[in-house]
Amino acid sequence: MSITAQRMSRIKASPSIAISAKAMEMARAGRDVIALSAGEPDFDTPDNVKIAAMRAVIEGRTKYPPITGVPELREAICRKLERENGLNYAPDEVLVCNGGKQVIYNALTATLDPDDEVVIPAPFWVSYPDMVLLAGGTPVVVETEAANDFRLTPQRLEEAITANTKWLILNNPCNPSGAVCSAKDLAGLAEVLRRHPHVWVLTDDIYEHIIYGGEPFSTMAQVAPDLHERTLTMNGLSKAYCMTGWRIGYGAGPKELIAAMSKIQSQTTSGVSSIGQWAGVEALDGDQAFIEDNVTVFEQRRDLGVSILNQANGLSCNSPGGAFYLYVDCGETIGRRTPDGGTIENDGDFAKYLLESEEVAVVHGEAFGLSPYFRISYALATDRLEEACMRIQRACASLSG
Ligand SMILES: Cc1ncc(COP(=O)(O)O)c(C=O)c1O
């Protein structure tokens, strides 16, 4: 008899983390692997944030923190939401968690009953469906299309909603597609949600600041204030502030929901590292200029990646408006033969072929719920990105048939 609970058979380990671990293992064995699989900026955490953390240690802010977050950080989050998003939240409507990931986990665990459904547009961040399954709910995956820049349409949303729908998860800008929903797009989705008052919205805004030109960032509670009372606005410091290792995320929403999420946190991980939280206060209140500098670099890398990959035989991708990923269509490589006599049957085979033949790690589209694609992250040094994209071109040129 297995030691593991039955619910464990419903979920899998994060595929993007598994592929990155494999790439790291190959690199440790001396291979010149280029990992385009990890979702984290290569830039370092800003010095003012590091100094704030050191100050917290020296000043002895090292005791158990409050479950919900240190008051100074919750207040800084409220100021941020007001300043940047025009949203009014009181500190007791905010919960600080161990990264954005725990916000989502707490929210789903606190709200899903058996039979509850969660609408998830695909391609999606790999963890959403598994978190829903772990919480006992049912993910309802809704495909989007490259022709519509992978944005969810009101019609598709309408079709996916049933009497059992509890949440819509909206990730804007999107990992893995980089798609950005404009205020107009969100207003169209809000129209549908108004017709279904039992559906809540979880907006994952973690890539908020990584957005290029044109479209300014918008979030649901701002575009549709009447939905504020059934929206959980999730965000965090991992991506824009280059703080993936610090584990600071937050959710803002109605008091009853935040209290239920805190209850879970109180019985599981307790409050987030006090040192990270003090660093978080400085990140939100301190100088923000570096974000724009980093985004300029990301934009140049996006353009480089799009240009090289669109010249690869059998690949195509659009130029996304945000995040630091490209979601590349590899449909034309399906059925082609590799130099060692194998056949590319699906995007998993294609990713495996890239890793084995050119030592480039990417994540296959199946992991994100939409095939045949693969995702690259361009959050790595520009010369390594260029080298990796040239290797991908070479791998494509070596396919036959
Ligand atoms: C869309 C999305 N949401 C949430 C997260 C989790 O962020 P954190 O590292 O703050 O837990 C990630 C991280 O990759 C992500 O891509």
The ligand as a Gaussian input file, in Angstrom:
#p B3LYP/6-31G(d) Opt

LIG

0 1
 C        2.066000      33.750000     -13.295000
 C        2.793000      33.518000     -12.027000
 N        2.124000      33.631000     -10.874000
 C        2.730000      33.430000      -9.702000
 C        4.056000      33.087000      -9.640000
 C        4.657000      32.831000      -8.301000
 O        5.442000      33.856000      -7.865000
 P        6.249000      33.762000      -6.519000
 O        7.652000      33.421000      -6.882000
 O        6.129000      35.131000      -5.939000
 O        5.637000      32.728000      -5.672000
 C        4.793000      32.940000     -10.808000
 C        6.200000      32.519000     -10.770000
 O        6.775000      32.013000     -11.708000
 C        4.146000      33.172000     -12.035000
 O        4.799000      33.065000     -13.196000

